[in-house]
Each structure stands twice: as structure tokens, then as C-alpha cells.
């Protein structure tokens, strides 16, 4: 079992922004999630939760 990490909203938004950059370079979701060290389920949950927000919007 992996150790569970909690990410602050700022960290989540930073990682989502990083993910957007990687996806725009043509990488697939699985590769992006592996690079960010999160599961695809977590990535999609974050995107739904924080998708419209920017780091300064908190």
C-alpha cells in the first residue's frame, strides 16, 4: 500500500498546471499522472474540483 499524501490546494493547482503543459506537449494521461505521482482517478478528481481555478484564485 502506498503512503497517502495530502496536497494543499496550491500544490494541486501547480500540479494541474504542470499536467496541462505536459498534455499540450502530446503526452498521454497515464504518463502525466506517473510524472506527477498521482493516480488517474486523483488527477480527474482534482481537475473536476480545481479545474476552473488559478493559483491566485484561492
TADATA-V287281 format. One record per pair of residues at least 24 apart in sequence whose ideal C-beta (glycine too) atoms are under 6 Angstrom apart, sorted by sequence separation. I is the first residue (numbers start at 1). GAP is how many residues later the second one is. If there is no record, write none. Layout:
i	gap
I	GAP
I	GAP
This chain:
i	gap
16	30
12	34
13	37
12	38
13	42
9	49
